[in-house]
Amino acid sequence: MLRAIKTTPLHRFSSLTSISRSISTLILAEHDGGAIKSQSISAVEAAKSLDKQTSISLLLAGSGPSLQQAAAHAASCHPSISQVLVADSDKFTYPLAETWARLVQLVQKKSEYSHIITASNSFGKNILPRAAALLDVSPITDVIAISASNQFIRPIYAGNALCTVRYSGSNPCMLSVRPTSFAVSVDSSKCNEAPISQVDLSTFDEDSVGMSRYVNHTAQDTERPDLGNAQVVITGGRALKSAENFKMIEKLAEKLGAAVGATRAAVDTGFVPNDLQVGQTGKIVAPELYMAFGVSGAIQHLAGMRDSKVIVAVNKDADAPIFQVADYGLVGDLFEVIPELLEKLPEKK
């Protein structure tokens, strides 16, 4: 990271200005079920902040019909996308870090992009460091704002301070961005289709990617919205005391059409799986409404939800730190509050 935070001397500004005129960006995109994930579209929105004239290419990898469907969706999901690059091979059936990193290295060697951006989620966090190592550059992670093509803002100390980072290393400048900080506000129905090109994999080094293997994939079989994109999130903490009691949170979420979240303590205790964890080491969310029941408000948890539009907290401890960031707070027993809410709230239509 040393090169990523090195201060650029004033006499180098002229060279940096000339570089910014030829900005080209590669987005490492994730897809599922034949569609681009919204976090990857947020990465495209972030790329727009680099320069109004930047050329944005979106890279997809996978195999089979779902990849082609995702490519068609990518071509028309955002007006700023200049082209869609598709790596179609059985080698990319599963998004393993080794194969993706080698693919990024291959594409970068051919096209020499000035920036490579991905979302700061499990997909991006898995691939970016390895790809950056292969390209011998220092990545800048968890970016929440872009001030210039080489200057970025990221949170430090669990979100309690913001750090301005100026990149002075060699190309490409590699970033992971928080999707919640780059909201997408475009109408995809009005987008022109970008051209779709196949990546030439004839020189892909398959022998160097056998360090890991795909085992299986598990997902929650539920109709609730995805935690990372939900407009309403209902979160429970360790105060719920058991997995059986945590079902009250799930019932309330069903009534409100909300996603379910949990603190690290609730996850570590085994109340819910870890893909529901909100916080510094979990998912970063910024819903319209965030309701926290039995959540004390540790700084690691606040780092994952402090950007929520409206925060409602229920805790029997009047001195709980969660009340310092809450817009509305209720000092009370969640075992009395939640059943009353379930009784009075109408069923979701």
N, C-alpha and C positions, 0 to 999 in steps of 0.2 A: 504493500500500500504506500510505500514511501514516495514513489514517483507520482502517485495519484494526488498527494497532498502538497507536493512541492510548489512553492510560490514562484510564479513566472515573472522574471525581470521585465521592467518596462520596455527595454529595447527589443524584446521579442514580440511585442504586440503586433507589429507590422506583418511578421511572418504568420502569426496566428490568424490575422484578418484574411490573408490570402488563402489560407487553408479553408476557412469557413465558407468561402465562395464555392467550394466544390464538395460540399457535404453530401455524403450518400450513406444511407442507414439501412442496416439489415435487422429485421425483427425476427427473433426466434419464437415461432408461434406454436401454441398448443391447440389441439383439436380433439373433439370427442363427439361421437355419434354423427359425424358428417358435418359438423359446424365448428367454427372458430370460437374458442372460449373468450368470454368478455374481457378477461384479464389481458389477453393478448391484444385485443382491440384498444385497450387502454394504453398499451405500450406504443401503439401507432400514434395515439393522441399525444403521448409524451415526445415522440420523435418530431412532431410538428413544431415543438417549442425550440428545437435546435436551430432551425432556420426556415423561413417561409419557402425557400426554393429547394429544400432538401429533397432528394430522390429516395423514396422508401420502398424497399423490397421486403416481402414477407416470405420466410422460409418455412415450409411444411415438410414433414417426413412421416412415412408410414407405408402402408400397403393396402391394396384392395379397393373396393368401391367406396368405402367411407372416406378414404384419402381424396379421391376425385371429387366427392361431394363437398368435402371441406375446402378443397381448392376453388371450387365454383363459388362457395360462400365467401371465401376470402377475397376473391376478385371483385366482389361488389359490396363488401361490408363497410368500406370506408373510402371516401373520395381521395384521400391522400396517398393511397397505395398505388405505386407506379407499376409494379409487377409482382407476380406470385411465382416463387420458385418451389418446385415439387421434387422431392427425393423419394421415388417410388421403388421400394425394395423390401424383401422379406427381412433384411437386416434391421429395418426400422419399424417392424411390427409393434414392438414395445419401446417406449422412450427411455432407453438406458443411457446413462451419462456418457459411457465410453464411445458408443456409436455416434451419438449426437455431437460430441466434442470433435471427433474426427471429421464429421460432416461440416461443421462450422469452419474448421481449419481448411478443408478442401475448397469450400465456397469462397472464403476470404482470400485464399491464395489466387483464385481466378479473378475476383472482382475488386479486391482491395477497397473495401468499405471504410469510411472514416469512423463510423460508429456502429456498434452492435448492441441492441437493446432487447431485453426480455423482461417479463413480469417477475416481481419479487414474490413468487409463490414456490411451492415444492418443485414444480417443473423447472423454473428458472434457477433456483438455488442449487439444484442438482447438476445442471449443465454448465452454467456460467464459469465457475472457478476452474473446472477442468479445461474448458475451451480456452480460457484466458492463459492458463499455464502453457498450453500447446502453442499459443501465439506469442508468448513471452511478454505479456502486458499485465498491468495491475487493474483489476476490475473495481468499479465504484458501485457499491451496493445500496439498496434501499433508498433510492433517490426519491424525494417528494416534490422537488421543484427544479426547473432548469433555467438558469439565469442567462447563460450564453452557451455556445457550442462546446466550450471547454470548462464551464463553471456550473457547479451543481450544489444543491442543498440536501443534506441527509440528517436524520435525527441521530443523536448519540445519548448515552446515559439513559437508556430506556425511554427516550422521547422527551426528557427533561431539558434538553438543549439541542440547538440546531447548529450544524457545522457546514460552512461553505467550503467546498472542495474545488480546487482548480487543477485540472488535468494537464500535465505538460509532457506526458510520455509519448511514445510513438503510436501510430495508428495500428489497430483500431482502438478507439476509446470504448470500453465495454461497460455497460450499465445494467443494473436491475432496478426497476422502478416500482413503486407502490401503486397498484391499480386504483386504490381509493383516492389517490391524490391527482389522478388524471381522468376525470369523468368524461365519458363519451356522450356528445350531444348532437350527433349527426343523424340524419334520416337516411338509412341505408337504401331505402327504396328509390332514392334520387341519385344514387351513385352510378357512375359509368363503370363498366367492367374493365378491370385491369388485365393485361395479357398474362397468360399462364405458360411458364417455361419449365421443361424438365431439366433437372440437374444431371450432368454427365458424371456417372459413377464408375466409369471405366478405370479410373486411377485410385478408387477408394481402397484404402489399406485395411482389408478385412482381418488380417492376421493379428493386428494390434488391438483388437477390441474384445478379446475374449476373457476379460478379467471378472466379469459379472454375468449372471444369467437371470432371466425372468422366472419367477416362481409362480406367483398368482396375483390376482387383483381382487380385492373385496370392496364392496360399496354398500352403503346403507339403502335398503329397499324402502324408500319413503317418498311421499309426494310433497314433502316440505321443500321450500326453496333452498338453494345452495347457500351455505353460510357466508361465503365470500361476497355474494351478490345480493343478498336479501335486503329488502327495505325495512324489515322489522326483525330484530333479533332478541330472543328471550334467553338469558343466561342464568345458570344456577351455580352456586358455590358449594364448598364442603359443608356448609351449614345444613344442607338437605339431609345429611347423615347416612343415606343409603341409596343404592341404585333404584330400589322400589319407590322411595320418596321422590327421586328425580323424575319419575314418570309424571308428576304434577306439572313440571316445567314443560314436558312434551305435550301434555293435554292443553295447556294454556297456549302453547305455540300453534297447535292445530286450530284452536278457536280464532286466533288472530292471523292465521296464514303466515306465520313467522318461522324463521330458522331457529334452531336450538344451538346455544353455545354453552361453554363450561369453562371454569377456571382450571388452572393446572392442578390445583389441589384436588378438585373433583375428578379430574382425569386420572391422576396418580393413585387415587383411592379406588379406582375401578368403577365409578358410577356410570361413566360413558366412555366410548372410544376416543382416542387422542385426536382424531380428525375434527372433533368439535371444540378443541381448545382454542380459546381466544387469548391473545397476549403476545408478548415479545418473542416467545418461542413457539407460538401457535399461529393462528391466522389474524391478519389485520383487517378489521371491519370498520365501515363508516356508514351504517344504515340511517334511515330517517328517524327511527325510534329504536333505542337500545334500553331494554329493561333488565336490571340486575337484581336477582333475589339471593340473599345470603352471600353476597360478594363483598369482601372486606375492602378491596380497592388497592391491592399491592401495586407498586409502580410497574411491575412486569405485566400485570393485567391491563392497567391503564394505557400502556404503550400500544395495546392492540385495539382500543375502542374509543380513545379520547376524541377522535374526529367525528364521532356520531353527532347527528344534528340535534337530537333531543335525548337526554339520558335520564332515566327514571331508576331510582335505587330504593330497595326495601331491605332494611337491616335492623335488627333489634338493638344494635350498638350505635348510639347516637354519635359517637366519636369515630366511627369508621371512616377511613380516608375516601371511600367512594362518594361520600356526601359533598366532598370538596369540588368534585367535577360534575355532580349531578345537577340537572336543571330542576328536577322535582325529586324530593326525598320523603320517604315515609319511615318513621321509626316504629317498627312493629314486628310481630312474629310472623314469618313467612308461612308457617303452618296454619295461620288464621287468615292471612291476606289472600293467598293463592286460592283456597277453596271458595272464598267469597267472590273473587274475580270470576272463577269458573261458573259460579252460580248466576252471576248477574250479566256476564257477557253473552250476547246472542251467538248462536251457532253460525259458523262461517258458511255463506251460501256458495 
